Amino acid sequence: MKLTIYQVDAFADKLFSGNPAAVIPLDAWIDDTLMQQVAEENNLAETVFFVPQHDGFHIRWFTPELEIDLCGHATLAAAFVLFELMGYEKDTIIFYSQSGPLKVHRDGAYIALDFPSWMPERVMDYPEEVIKGLGLTDHLGVYKNRDYIVELETEKDVLSVKPDFSLLNRVDVIGVIVTAPGANSDFVSRFFAPNCGVPEDPVTGSAHAQLIPFWSEKLNKTKLHAFQLSRRGGELWCEQEGDRVIIKGKAVFYMKGEITI
């Protein structure tokens, strides 16, 4: 069996920045175990597979360790491959996923993701490894939706976090997020998911499905500009629209190859 594979840097406007994703179009689903093995071999934050379904595509995302329910950067990468490399002619793509239908459309030079809005709620009872694993002595609050979110005071505080992945690996969620107001943006964040095989994710769309409603309410504005402060870095333009969020970014093509199995 031979599979075409693309690699795309998502939420980036130049190579070697943003978040790299492997994109593998399929005509029909292959075995789940095989998809997980391919994702492990690729060893990127996500490998995304999709097959034609109805008027769009069924999409699935795999980290090196497990399948997850939502991934922004790999969805952006998949849309980029369809729009720019596979000749998809419509302006909007519908991806059917574990998290419901996801619409993706062109917006000038950007690709816009229409994702569910996951408002986090403040929690007082959380594993001690959340704070200890971030090496924090102080914070403004802990919140939870799919992931734990720890609010810090400044962008400098977010940059200063030195995670202990052996402790964060014990936290039974997809990831742990740290966030604060940005010095040159509305907010900044970092995202850690060691139990998924992704110690620090460069840019995380699914984290912003939680961060956008959080900061939209806190800042009393619906249009937001965000940076994810990983080593590679990522820039996102965000909007809160009722029970949905819009996440916009660019993508850059890196390579196309062939997998032989």
C-alpha positions in Angstrom: 0.0 0.0 0.0 1.2 3.5 -0.9 -0.1 6.7 0.8 0.5 10.3 -0.2 1.8 12.4 2.7 2.1 16.2 2.9 3.7 18.2 5.6 2.5 21.8 6.2 3.5 24.4 8.8 0.2 25.8 10.1 -0.5 29.2 11.8 2.7 30.3 10.0 3.7 32.7 7.2 7.2 31.3 6.7 8.7 27.8 6.9 10.0 26.4 10.2 7.5 28.4 12.3 4.0 27.6 13.4 3.0 24.0 14.0 3.9 21.3 11.5 1.3 18.7 10.6 1.3 15.6 8.5 -1.7 15.4 6.1 -2.7 12.1 4.6 -5.7 12.0 2.2 -7.4 8.6 1.9 -10.0 7.2 -0.5 -11.3 5.0 2.3 -10.4 4.4 5.9 -7.5 2.2 6.8 -7.1 0.3 10.0 -7.1 2.4 13.2 -3.9 0.7 14.5 -2.1 1.5 11.2 -3.1 5.1 11.4 -1.8 5.3 15.0 1.5 3.6 13.9 1.9 6.1 11.0 1.3 9.0 13.4 3.9 7.6 15.8 6.4 7.2 13.0 5.8 10.8 11.8 6.4 11.9 15.4 4.6 15.3 14.8 2.1 16.8 17.2 -0.6 15.6 14.8 -1.1 13.5 11.7 -4.5 14.1 10.1 -6.3 11.7 7.9 -9.5 12.5 5.9 -11.8 10.6 3.4 -14.6 12.0 1.2 -18.0 11.9 3.0 -21.3 13.4 1.7 -20.6 17.0 0.7 -17.3 17.2 2.5 -14.8 15.0 4.3 -14.6 12.8 7.5 -11.5 13.9 9.4 -9.5 12.3 12.2 -6.4 13.4 14.1 -3.7 11.3 15.8 -0.9 12.4 18.1 2.1 10.0 18.4 0.2 8.4 21.3 -3.5 8.6 20.7 -6.5 9.8 18.6 -7.9 13.1 19.8 -11.3 14.8 19.4 -10.3 18.2 17.9 -7.2 19.7 16.4 -7.0 23.2 14.9 -3.6 23.3 13.2 -3.9 20.0 11.5 -7.4 20.9 10.3 -5.9 24.2 8.9 -3.2 22.1 7.2 -5.7 19.7 5.7 -7.7 22.6 4.3 -4.5 24.1 2.9 -3.7 20.9 1.1 -7.2 20.6 -0.4 -7.3 24.3 -1.4 -3.7 24.7 -2.7 -2.4 21.3 -3.6 -5.4 19.1 -4.5 -7.5 21.5 -6.6 -10.5 21.7 -4.3 -12.6 24.4 -6.0 -15.3 25.4 -3.5 -14.6 28.2 -1.0 -15.8 26.3 2.0 -14.9 22.8 3.2 -17.0 20.8 5.6 -15.1 18.4 7.8 -17.2 15.9 9.8 -15.4 15.0 13.1 -15.8 13.8 16.6 -16.5 17.4 17.6 -19.3 17.8 15.0 -19.2 19.5 11.6 -16.3 22.0 11.2 -16.5 24.5 8.4 -13.3 25.9 6.9 -13.2 28.7 4.4 -10.8 31.0 2.6 -10.6 34.6 4.0 -8.2 36.5 1.7 -4.7 35.3 2.6 -6.0 33.4 5.6 -7.8 30.1 6.2 -10.6 30.4 8.8 -11.7 27.6 11.1 -15.3 27.5 12.4 -15.0 25.5 15.7 -17.1 24.9 18.8 -16.8 27.4 21.6 -15.7 25.6 24.8 -16.1 28.0 27.7 -13.9 26.9 30.7 -15.2 27.2 34.2 -13.2 28.0 37.3 -12.4 25.0 39.5 -11.1 24.9 43.0 -10.5 21.1 43.1 -7.8 20.1 40.7 -4.7 17.8 40.8 -1.8 19.3 42.6 0.4 18.2 39.6 -1.2 21.0 37.5 0.5 23.8 39.5 3.6 21.8 40.6 4.1 20.5 37.1 4.2 24.1 35.8 6.7 25.1 38.5 4.4 27.9 39.7 4.2 29.5 43.1 1.4 31.9 42.2 -1.5 32.2 39.7 -4.7 34.0 39.2 -7.0 31.0 38.9 -7.4 27.5 37.4 -10.2 26.7 34.9 -11.3 23.7 33.0 -13.1 22.6 29.9 -11.4 19.8 27.9 -8.0 21.0 29.3 -6.9 22.7 32.4 -6.2 26.5 32.0 -4.0 28.4 34.4 -4.4 32.2 34.3 -1.2 34.2 35.0 -0.7 37.9 35.4 1.7 38.8 32.5 3.2 37.5 29.2 6.5 37.4 31.0 5.0 34.9 33.5 3.9 32.7 30.7 7.3 32.8 29.1 9.0 32.0 32.4 7.0 28.7 33.0 9.4 25.7 33.2 7.3 22.6 33.0 8.1 19.3 34.7 6.6 16.9 32.2 6.9 13.9 34.5 4.3 15.7 36.8 2.1 17.1 34.0 2.0 13.6 32.5 0.0 12.4 35.5 -2.8 14.9 34.8 -5.7 13.1 33.2 -6.7 15.6 30.5 -5.4 16.2 26.9 -3.4 19.2 28.0 -2.5 22.0 30.4 -2.6 25.6 29.2 -1.0 28.7 30.7 -2.3 32.1 29.5 -2.1 35.8 30.3 -2.8 39.2 28.6 -0.3 39.8 25.8 2.2 42.7 25.6 1.5 43.1 21.8 -1.7 41.1 21.5 -5.0 40.5 23.4 -3.7 37.3 25.0 -0.8 34.8 24.9 -0.6 31.1 25.8 1.5 28.0 26.0 0.1 24.4 25.7 1.6 21.2 27.3 0.4 17.7 26.5 3.0 15.2 27.5 0.6 12.3 28.0 -0.3 12.7 24.2 3.4 12.5 23.2 3.5 16.3 22.7 5.5 17.9 25.6 4.9 21.5 24.3 2.7 22.0 21.3 3.9 24.9 19.0 0.4 26.3 18.2 -2.9 24.7 19.3 -6.2 25.5 17.7 -8.3 23.4 20.1 -6.8 25.3 23.0 -8.1 28.5 21.5 -11.6 27.0 21.3 -11.4 27.4 25.1 -9.2 30.5 25.3 -11.3 32.6 22.9 -14.5 32.5 25.0 -12.4 32.9 28.2 -10.7 36.1 27.0 -13.7 37.4 25.0 -15.7 37.5 28.3 -12.8 38.8 30.3 -11.9 41.6 27.9 -15.4 42.3 26.8 -14.6 42.0 23.1 -15.4 39.5 20.3 -12.4 40.0 18.0 -9.1 39.0 19.5 -5.4 38.7 18.4 -3.4 35.9 20.0 0.1 34.6 20.1 1.2 31.1 21.3 4.6 31.6 22.8 6.3 28.3 21.9 9.8 28.3 20.5 8.5 28.1 16.9 5.7 30.6 17.7 2.3 31.0 16.2 -0.1 33.9 15.5 -3.9 33.6 15.5 -6.8 36.0 14.7 -9.8 35.0 16.6 -13.5 35.8 16.9 -16.3 34.8 19.3 -19.5 34.1 17.5 -22.2 32.8 19.8 -21.5 29.1 20.5 -18.8 29.1 17.8 -15.3 30.5 17.5 -13.5 31.6 14.3 -9.8 31.0 14.3 -7.8 32.4 11.3 -4.2 31.7 10.3 -1.9 31.1 7.4 -0.1 28.0 6.3 3.1 27.1 4.4 3.8 24.0 2.3 6.9 22.1 3.3 7.0 18.7 1.5 5.1 16.0 -0.3 6.1 12.4 -0.2 4.9 8.8 -0.3 4.5 6.2 2.5 5.1 2.6 1.5 3.4 0.0 3.8 
